[in-house]
Amino acid sequence: MSGRVKAGADAWHVKVDAELWVWWLGTSALSLDGDKRPCNVLASNAGHCLFSGTASPDHAARVAELMVSKRFNSGWGVRTVAVGEARYNPMSYHTGSTWPHDHALTPPARPAAAAHLAPAPRSHTTRRW
């Protein structure tokens, strides 16, 4: 039974990676639209593929590098949408703000990324804005 379950999970991971990977963005799609076309937005959802193990090793490395880039790393955590995207707004709930759970879910899949994602220590007088 466990061998069959593992084989099914492995096949599901390959399918998710294949259907969500957007080569021209170099990351996984935010989602698929009603016609199963990728929504071409650089979003932190790609980091969930690191946590879940659905990204292939090559894709995981590219996503991890993107998640620690200046477009995603706010200094406080991973932004939900990358700086420069059409709907980017750091004050909006799902279009650029930093969510603690996204920040928590992304680094464990690639420990080397965790050091880059952790905000630098700040004194009580230091402000980021």
Residue pairs with C-beta under 8 A, 6 or more apart in sequence:
12 54
13 52
13 53
13 54
14 56
16 49
16 54
17 28
17 49
17 54
17 55
17 56
17 59
19 32
19 36
20 28
20 29
20 32
20 38
20 49
20 54
21 27
21 28
21 29
21 59
22 28
22 29
22 38
22 40
24 40
25 40
25 42
26 62
26 66
27 42
27 46
27 59
27 62
27 63
27 66
28 45
28 46
28 49
28 55
28 59
28 63
29 38
29 39
29 40
29 41
29 46
30 38
30 39
30 40
30 41
30 43
30 45
30 46
31 38
31 39
31 45
32 38
32 39
33 39
41 81
41 85
41 87
42 66
42 71
42 72
42 81
42 82
42 84
42 85
43 80
43 81
43 82
43 85
44 67
44 72
44 78
44 79
44 80
44 81
44 99
44 102
44 106
46 55
46 63
46 66
46 67
47 63
47 67
47 78
47 102
47 105
47 106
47 109
48 102
48 105
48 106
49 55
49 59
49 60
49 63
50 60
50 63
50 64
50 67
50 105
50 106
50 109
50 110
51 105
51 106
51 108
51 109
53 109
55 63
60 109
60 110
61 110
64 106
64 109
64 110
64 112
64 113
65 113
66 72
66 82
67 73
67 78
67 106
67 113
67 117
68 113
68 116
68 117
69 82
70 83
71 79
71 82
71 83
71 84
72 78
72 79
72 82
72 83
73 79
73 116
73 117
74 90
74 98
74 128
75 119
75 120
75 128
76 98
76 103
76 119
76 128
77 98
77 99
77 100
77 102
77 103
77 117
77 119
78 98
78 99
78 102
78 103
78 106
78 117
79 90
79 96
79 97
79 98
80 93
80 94
80 95
80 96
80 97
80 98
80 99
80 102
81 87
81 88
81 94
81 95
81 96
82 88
83 96
85 95
85 96
87 95
87 96
88 95
88 96
89 95
89 96
90 96
90 97
91 97
103 117
106 113
106 117
107 113
107 114
107 117
107 118
108 114
122 128
